């Protein structure tokens, strides 16, 4: 599918980082973009700059997804591309020790559940609802292609570090659903691909001290630096344009393999 066949797209997490870069890249190519994010201030600002639409959506709240879809589709028509970038990256060990008392504390279930709700269930809810819309569109490629879904997992799905149990589990779930969902949607001409980014320079890294950042960069074999959000967006565009890519997960990481910590 060519980018110019994508009348409309939805980017979750489009207010910041990888999603923002993707929203900008798509808009540059003439695609009408709806940003679904819970950050209204940044979301409105980005949507305004790219001539898109902002929808205040929390991907863990079905009613807000439905309302967002109604607004986006009224403005742009049914989307042919969904890019799932909304996500959080919590860190906590399975068992930790309190600094002051030395007391051993178990990872709380609530924060584990929250990570899975946002990163995994939110991703799936968006896929199912968008795919139901895309399935009713006319095909636009010679093979009968109607739409594309791009998800964002993480290299942590494969080499999760210490403190990443919840994050890695949520992203591992996204990797796990990629093939069966691609199979589910194959009869409708909708492709599904998941990107596993390594370390990317987004606001998620803003608070990382310079020294630690340098150490992280040194751990990336080549190129030894953080990835640029535009490089993620370029892969989204390449996935859209390559009709043979489907049911696959792609690491985008400069050959990084994360160590335990
Ligand atoms: P970011 O924090 O810059 O952007 C994430 C966006 O998601 C924010 O705008 C935030 O408001 C939104 N969001 C969070 N929870 C939401 C919810 N419940 N509903 C709607 N919107 C919500 O982060 P980023 O670095 O651009 O990360 C984007 C995705 O890529 C995430 O899923 C992250 O796990 C993944 N990822 C990032 C990196 C990296 O190095 N930056 C590496 C691997 C994977």
Boltz pocket constraint, residues with backbone or C-beta under 6 A from the ligand:
constraints:
  - pocket:
      binder: B
      contacts: [[A, 12], [A, 13], [A, 14], [A, 15], [A, 16], [A, 17], [A, 18], [A, 19], [A, 36], [A, 37], [A, 38], [A, 39], [A, 57], [A, 58], [A, 59], [A, 60], [A, 84], [A, 85], [A, 86], [A, 87], [A, 88], [A, 89], [A, 118], [A, 119], [A, 122], [A, 152], [A, 153], [A, 154], [A, 155], [A, 196], [A, 197], [A, 198], [A, 199], [A, 200], [A, 201], [A, 202], [A, 203], [A, 204], [A, 205]]
      max_distance: 6.0
